[in-house]
């Protein structure tokens, strides 16, 4: 912690002395139609929001191709790299979710991603990324209680020509993308881009000597924009992505080895379609945002993560999501009163098949031994050394919402009040079944003899339905210091994350039902564990956006306090069960602050810095066994830190050829891994650097990450009483080439 404070003080001193002109490229690009520009009335840094905007130049320099690359760069934003790409976990200000509903919303070219399983993907030619921290539920609805990410890809109206990208690196890394951007005339433009990624892997499964985290992904994206008049703009995007991945390099703490005997993989196909229609005149602007998304994936796990044959899980899902949103707002940029209204509706349907296959060791140690210990006179033996606990689900969910925002501007003050009414209904239809059996023996002094055969035929149907009505207000005030200096703001807002169903626990319900048939009692009542409630929060925030143009300094600061009720927390049940479940953790609270800055110390030297601090603890959480009040929330980093220095060296008098040197440092931690706070990852730092040669069309970069080869953990958990962890990647290095044949 002392090291962090020292770094922070040094960089704050630098920021107070040096600066740079505010870059116009950070402003919302007028050529784009994006959901943020539709809903936010002002330039983002004039809004009462903690928001970071990463431009295409910053994204390219940091080699960001997915959301994981933004972790720590944005203060209090943390997305750990563990498991596979289905584990798209994001934590912001102490709020996060490892499974099921996301806490941070995601839009890509106005297509909202309702399922967090599809969050982690590579995308080529990003124009800019906007990252809001704090609840965005009033304007953006469900599952944005920790923030919102808005990604906008490059417009063919802004660039015409070809864009070529290639990269190689250790771990048998290969990345490539090709994009074609064409403006047919002043009214119509089209882009088509494709990308490919291959990773040979960094972690070895010592059971078979193969890399366990290998992956291949393919992506295709089109963007069509049509402007039939000055008042009407139409944009259509279509994207598809195919992923084939190993993953889950979980190391057994008892041996320090990754050692699986069964297959682990994750496969995913996604298809997204988005249509945005925007019409405006002198007084009003109307926007329609329509999206359709389909996800088809398969997660297969050696769920015991050991070389013995306990059990494995296959989880196949097919989900189709449809959304429609109409936004109407006043189009006057002057005057005292400004307003915005909208309606939103969605429907999604999920089909899931999640069988758990028990194998020889699992049958012997988790079932037969428990039964035989309870009744040693009549021991049992299973008919086969493998059987399946089957679970099938259908989960249709739909919702509607209406919202309104009013803003009054008077003098140096802006006052904003907004309200959203959100209704959602979710239904779980389940079918759980198992067909197996066992033989009961009778022990006698002479030995054992068959006593009787017990068939097991479980065939359970059921459905559970919940609906939720949420009122989501927001109040904020902005004081404009001056036209050039910036502003100070204060905000109160309510956040909301939808409730859901613990489908992961149905195999455990079946397992315990089976144990009950054998006379040793059932542990779970499905009605008690099948559902979890929505998560709700109140966020209190003050902040400032400052620009010192004469000394070239921009700074953003915010302090927050979050009061959260029914926080959703992933837990691994005690005992020899195989699943994990979402529980509502009573009450929690988080407070902290954020600061980020950007400057150019001299004409060819630039600095970027961000720091976030979060103190997140349970206020009330009793899990039936232990009281965790006062304990830190698990998996939430207390600190995120990022600092970057850039030095450019001109190689020609006309500035068409230059060298760019980049050195950066990312820090994270500490992170507690359990509610007991008995084990944690201490603060760790990752050093990165790159050297780039650039001319008008070509860039060649040599880069490295984690240059100090720091040893750190990205994940830790317990299952069946065993401890597992995943280590972060060691030193990475590679070469990147970008070649553009076109013009802006």
Order of alpha helices (4+ residues) and beta strands (2+ residues): alpha-alpha-beta-alpha-beta-beta-beta-beta-beta-beta-alpha-beta-beta-beta-beta-beta-beta-beta-beta-beta-beta-beta-beta-beta-beta-alpha-beta-beta-beta-beta-beta-beta-alpha-alpha-beta-beta-beta-beta-beta-beta-beta-beta-beta-beta-beta-beta-beta-beta-beta-beta
